[in-house]
């Protein structure tokens, strides 16, 4: 086994997925994102907490987001039918979390939103609409002092970052999803996803590319020049440096 292969095998699966995106190996990225989702559920993700731990402030949303991202990668790789598998897995997990595991009402409500996202990324628009409707009803039933503050929960952050990742390179922001953070922040979030998520996935498939997610960014560095597009804006993510504009691996001058 050469050093590169050994490093890849010991790398966190999400990092491995991002490296595969940078190499435009969407088939490899799909499998790595699926592995990342299962690792998170088993407690082997960055937080070290599984699906049945910290149920009052769950980290399992990152797994649901990874299943959805895997599906998009399969579609880009031309494996439309295979994209159904991580979606089906994610929907089952979301249902179990909602009905039997999570203790916080807002996180249980988000499970419906995740089902909508999972349906939307495989172009299952009608059932995505139904899931988003359930999410809105669940949010409307909650008595929250500050709905926007709930988006700081890791479970909700995962859903936010799924949407912003799929929006790249246009880069939807938290404000785009939640507005000014008023009392309608959560229902607005669903409305934006309802109108955009399916189209975002279609755009990535049509373009044949999913960009790497944003990590830490730096603009006009002067130290890094992308060999593909010439930009010197960079994205530090997954222990590597990528072009912020096109996700090409970039070395310092």
Kinemage of the C-alpha trace (Angstrom):
@kinemage 1
@onewidth
@group {chain A} dominant
@subgroup {mainchain}
@vectorlist {calphas} color= white
{ca unk a 1} P 0.000 0.000 0.000
{ca unk a 2} L 1.562 3.345 -1.026
{ca unk a 3} L 1.613 6.392 1.273
{ca unk a 4} L -1.214 8.159 -0.585
{ca unk a 5} L -3.496 5.139 -0.341
{ca unk a 6} L -2.677 4.661 3.338
{ca unk a 7} L -3.413 8.326 4.078
{ca unk a 8} L -6.711 8.127 2.221
{ca unk a 9} L -7.791 5.053 4.171
{ca unk a 10} L -7.122 6.707 7.545
{ca unk a 11} L -8.703 10.032 6.562
{ca unk a 12} L -12.052 11.038 8.037
{ca unk a 13} L -14.674 9.915 5.484
{ca unk a 14} L -16.119 13.425 5.119
{ca unk a 15} L -12.638 14.770 4.390
{ca unk a 16} L -12.164 11.925 1.923
{ca unk a 17} L -15.419 12.929 0.235
{ca unk a 18} L -14.280 16.538 -0.078
{ca unk a 19} L -10.950 15.473 -1.571
{ca unk a 20} L -12.907 13.393 -4.080
{ca unk a 21} L -15.038 16.418 -4.972
{ca unk a 22} L -11.866 18.403 -5.610
{ca unk a 23} L -10.718 15.633 -7.948
{ca unk a 24} L -14.195 15.570 -9.570
{ca unk a 25} L -14.590 11.916 -8.606
{ca unk a 26} L -18.240 12.155 -7.671
{ca unk a 27} L -18.646 8.382 -7.545
{ca unk a 28} L -15.957 8.186 -4.857
{ca unk a 29} L -17.415 11.203 -3.064
{ca unk a 30} L -20.857 9.575 -2.975
{ca unk a 31} L -19.539 6.472 -1.245
{ca unk a 32} L -17.423 8.533 1.155
{ca unk a 33} L -20.387 10.730 2.125
{ca unk a 34} L -22.481 7.608 2.744
{ca unk a 35} L -19.687 6.208 4.906
{ca unk a 36} L -19.483 9.537 6.747
{ca unk a 37} L -23.220 9.431 7.455
{ca unk a 38} L -23.019 5.944 8.921
{ca unk a 39} L -19.917 6.859 10.928
{ca unk a 40} L -21.702 9.843 12.476
{ca unk a 41} L -24.683 7.694 13.441
{ca unk a 42} L -22.313 5.170 15.027
{ca unk a 43} L -20.564 7.854 17.063
{ca unk a 44} L -17.402 7.969 14.980
{ca unk a 45} L -17.919 11.469 13.603
{ca unk a 46} L -16.042 14.595 14.731
{ca unk a 47} L -18.337 15.086 17.741
{ca unk a 48} L -17.934 11.471 18.888
{ca unk a 49} L -21.660 11.234 19.632
{ca unk a 50} L -23.917 8.667 17.994
{ca unk a 51} L -27.567 8.813 17.024
{ca unk a 52} L -28.730 7.696 20.468
{ca unk a 53} L -26.536 10.103 22.436
{ca unk a 54} L -27.080 13.779 23.317
{ca unk a 55} L -30.683 13.337 22.225
{ca unk a 56} L -31.627 16.729 23.666
{ca unk a 57} L -29.088 18.390 21.313
{ca unk a 58} L -28.413 15.858 18.593
{ca unk a 59} L -25.504 15.740 16.165
{ca unk a 60} L -27.260 13.228 13.913
{ca unk a 61} L -28.364 15.929 11.486
{ca unk a 62} L -24.908 15.844 9.946
{ca unk a 63} L -25.605 12.232 8.955
{ca unk a 64} L -28.875 13.161 7.259
{ca unk a 65} L -27.115 15.952 5.367
{ca unk a 66} L -24.366 13.540 4.307
{ca unk a 67} L -26.922 11.053 2.965
{ca unk a 68} L -28.478 13.838 0.875
{ca unk a 69} L -25.083 14.963 -0.407
{ca unk a 70} L -24.211 11.379 -1.322
{ca unk a 71} L -27.366 11.183 -3.416
{ca unk a 72} L -26.449 14.327 -5.350
{ca unk a 73} L -22.969 12.936 -5.989
{ca unk a 74} L -24.399 9.661 -7.303
{ca unk a 75} L -26.627 11.615 -9.685
{ca unk a 76} L -23.702 13.693 -10.949
{ca unk a 77} L -21.766 10.451 -11.504
{ca unk a 78} L -24.639 9.188 -13.656
{ca unk a 79} L -25.959 6.676 -11.101
{ca unk a 80} L -29.494 8.042 -10.775
{ca unk a 81} L -30.946 4.782 -9.461
{ca unk a 82} L -28.177 4.353 -6.925
{ca unk a 83} L -28.948 7.837 -5.575
{ca unk a 84} L -32.179 6.416 -4.168
{ca unk a 85} L -30.276 4.253 -1.650
{ca unk a 86} L -28.782 6.951 0.622
{ca unk a 87} L -32.061 8.854 0.410
{ca unk a 88} L -34.035 5.826 1.568
{ca unk a 89} L -31.539 5.246 4.369
{ca unk a 90} L -31.724 8.876 5.444
{ca unk a 91} L -35.523 8.909 5.463
{ca unk a 92} L -35.664 5.831 7.690
{ca unk a 93} L -33.161 7.396 10.096
{ca unk a 94} L -35.040 10.713 10.142
{ca unk a 95} L -38.287 8.925 10.948
{ca unk a 96} L -36.767 6.955 13.801
{ca unk a 97} L -35.105 10.046 15.247
{ca unk a 98} L -38.351 12.018 15.072
{ca unk a 99} L -40.630 9.345 16.481
{ca unk a 100} L -38.455 7.517 18.994
{ca unk a 101} L -35.179 9.265 19.823
{ca unk a 102} L -35.031 13.058 19.878
{ca unk a 103} L -36.248 14.866 22.968
{ca unk a 104} L -36.428 18.443 21.694
{ca unk a 105} L -39.602 19.388 19.768
{ca unk a 106} L -37.800 21.702 17.348
{ca unk a 107} L -35.349 18.948 16.398
{ca unk a 108} L -38.190 16.499 15.889
{ca unk a 109} L -39.789 19.078 13.579
{ca unk a 110} L -36.566 19.418 11.594
{ca unk a 111} L -36.712 15.715 10.754
{ca unk a 112} L -39.658 16.483 8.466
{ca unk a 113} L -37.593 19.186 6.786
{ca unk a 114} L -34.738 16.743 6.245
{ca unk a 115} L -37.130 14.279 4.625
{ca unk a 116} L -38.144 17.085 2.267
{ca unk a 117} L -34.494 17.763 1.476
{ca unk a 118} L -33.791 14.090 0.849
{ca unk a 119} L -36.774 13.807 -1.477
{ca unk a 120} L -35.902 17.055 -3.259
{ca unk a 121} L -32.324 16.101 -4.130
{ca unk a 122} L -33.528 13.083 -6.123
{ca unk a 123} L -36.230 15.107 -7.900
{ca unk a 124} L -39.093 13.543 -5.933
{ca unk a 125} L -40.888 16.864 -5.880
{ca unk a 126} L -44.382 15.801 -4.851
{ca unk a 127} L -43.254 13.908 -1.766
{ca unk a 128} L -40.739 16.644 -0.943
{ca unk a 129} L -43.627 19.130 -0.902
{ca unk a 130} L -45.589 16.902 1.469
{ca unk a 131} L -42.621 16.625 3.835
{ca unk a 132} L -42.046 20.369 3.793
{ca unk a 133} L -45.744 20.863 4.580
{ca unk a 134} L -45.316 18.609 7.622
{ca unk a 135} L -42.288 20.635 8.677
{ca unk a 136} L -44.217 23.909 8.499
{ca unk a 137} L -47.077 22.481 10.546
{ca unk a 138} L -44.610 21.172 13.119
{ca unk a 139} L -42.817 24.515 13.364
{ca unk a 140} L -46.114 26.387 13.637
{ca unk a 141} L -47.126 24.186 16.562
{ca unk a 142} L -44.054 25.167 18.603
{ca unk a 143} L -44.006 27.906 21.206
{ca unk a 144} L -40.486 29.291 20.803
{ca unk a 145} L -39.205 32.506 22.331
{ca unk a 146} L -36.578 33.006 19.618
{ca unk a 147} L -37.043 30.725 16.589
{ca unk a 148} L -33.925 32.035 14.833
{ca unk a 149} L -31.761 31.129 17.821
{ca unk a 150} L -32.739 27.485 17.364
{ca unk a 151} L -30.798 27.442 14.089
{ca unk a 152} L -27.635 27.409 16.198
{ca unk a 153} L -28.382 23.841 17.223
{ca unk a 154} L -26.056 21.397 15.426
{ca unk a 155} L -29.084 19.474 14.134
{ca unk a 156} L -30.378 22.584 12.362
{ca unk a 157} L -26.926 23.788 11.356
{ca unk a 158} L -26.535 20.584 9.365
{ca unk a 159} L -29.658 21.397 7.364
{ca unk a 160} L -28.473 24.945 6.770
{ca unk a 161} L -25.066 23.809 5.561
{ca unk a 162} L -26.591 21.187 3.270
{ca unk a 163} L -28.460 23.943 1.455
{ca unk a 164} L -25.523 26.348 1.339
{ca unk a 165} L -23.239 23.574 0.071
{ca unk a 166} L -25.577 22.652 -2.764
{ca unk a 167} L -25.879 26.338 -3.660
{ca unk a 168} L -22.160 26.704 -4.368
{ca unk a 169} L -20.716 28.533 -6.205
{ca unk a 170} L -23.582 31.020 -5.738
{ca unk a 171} L -23.336 30.631 -1.955
{ca unk a 172} L -26.685 31.098 -0.287
{ca unk a 173} L -26.221 32.530 3.195
{ca unk a 174} L -27.910 32.091 6.576
{ca unk a 175} L -29.759 35.358 5.916
{ca unk a 176} L -31.005 34.061 2.568
{ca unk a 177} L -32.599 31.118 4.353
{ca unk a 178} L -33.855 32.788 7.508
{ca unk a 179} L -34.352 36.431 6.601
{ca unk a 180} L -33.686 38.887 9.369
{ca unk a 181} L -34.089 36.262 12.072
{ca unk a 182} L -37.634 37.213 12.985
{ca unk a 183} L -40.404 35.011 14.378
{ca unk a 184} L -40.914 33.418 10.943
{ca unk a 185} L -37.263 32.330 10.597
{ca unk a 186} L -38.008 28.598 10.624
{ca unk a 187} L -41.023 28.673 8.324
{ca unk a 188} L -39.126 30.986 5.976
{ca unk a 189} L -36.296 28.454 5.971
{ca unk a 190} L -38.708 25.778 4.761
{ca unk a 191} L -40.166 28.115 2.133
{ca unk a 192} L -36.700 28.810 0.720
{ca unk a 193} L -35.822 25.126 0.655
{ca unk a 194} L -39.157 24.313 -0.963
{ca unk a 195} L -38.426 26.782 -3.748
{ca unk a 196} L -34.706 26.116 -4.156
{ca unk a 197} L -33.525 22.680 -3.007
{ca unk a 198} L -34.755 20.647 -5.966
{ca unk a 199} L -33.468 23.271 -8.404
{ca unk a 200} L -30.081 23.402 -6.687
{ca unk a 201} L -29.639 19.647 -6.999
{ca unk a 202} L -30.715 19.761 -10.643
{ca unk a 203} L -28.203 22.534 -11.334
{ca unk a 204} L -25.351 20.552 -9.827
{ca unk a 205} L -26.313 17.500 -11.884
{ca unk a 206} L -26.664 19.580 -15.043
{ca unk a 207} L -23.267 21.204 -14.472
{ca unk a 208} L -21.679 17.854 -13.665
{ca unk a 209} L -19.977 19.224 -10.570
{ca unk a 210} L -20.525 19.664 -6.846
{ca unk a 211} L -18.100 22.165 -5.372
{ca unk a 212} L -16.429 21.486 -2.054
{ca unk a 213} L -18.242 23.002 0.925
{ca unk a 214} L -16.900 26.201 2.398
{ca unk a 215} L -14.434 25.905 5.238
{ca unk a 216} L -12.303 28.879 6.241
{ca unk a 217} L -11.870 31.298 3.360
{ca unk a 218} L -9.293 33.899 2.416
{ca unk a 219} L -9.592 36.422 -0.398
{ca unk a 220} L -6.969 38.001 -2.684
{ca unk a 221} L -4.204 36.041 -1.021
{ca unk a 222} L -1.510 36.744 -3.585
{ca unk a 223} L 0.086 33.507 -2.342
{ca unk a 224} L -2.158 30.998 -4.102
{ca unk a 225} L -3.040 31.107 -7.792
{ca unk a 226} L -5.536 28.515 -8.990
{ca unk a 227} L -4.034 26.531 -11.881
{ca unk a 228} L -7.492 26.138 -13.418
{ca unk a 229} L -9.130 29.571 -13.204
{ca unk a 230} L -6.427 31.943 -11.950
{ca unk a 231} L -8.257 33.057 -8.798
{ca unk a 232} L -6.251 33.754 -5.644
{ca unk a 233} L -9.258 33.298 -3.323
{ca unk a 234} L -8.899 30.080 -1.333
{ca unk a 235} L -10.972 27.668 0.716
{ca unk a 236} L -9.237 25.872 3.587
{ca unk a 237} L -11.258 22.714 4.121
{ca unk a 238} L -10.647 19.039 4.895
{ca unk a 239} L -6.975 19.704 5.677
{ca unk a 240} L -6.313 20.964 2.179
{ca unk a 241} L -6.345 24.222 0.238
{ca unk a 242} L -8.783 24.538 -2.642
{ca unk a 243} L -9.670 27.342 -4.988
{ca unk a 244} L -12.732 29.066 -3.557
{ca unk a 245} L -14.124 29.628 -7.049
{ca unk a 246} L -13.738 26.220 -8.689
{ca unk a 247} L -12.545 23.831 -5.918
{ca unk a 248} L -9.318 22.933 -7.704
{ca unk a 249} L -6.452 21.950 -5.340
{ca unk a 250} L -4.144 24.945 -5.076
{ca unk a 251} L -0.530 25.195 -3.934
{ca unk a 252} L 1.267 28.321 -2.685
{ca unk a 253} L 3.399 30.218 -5.193
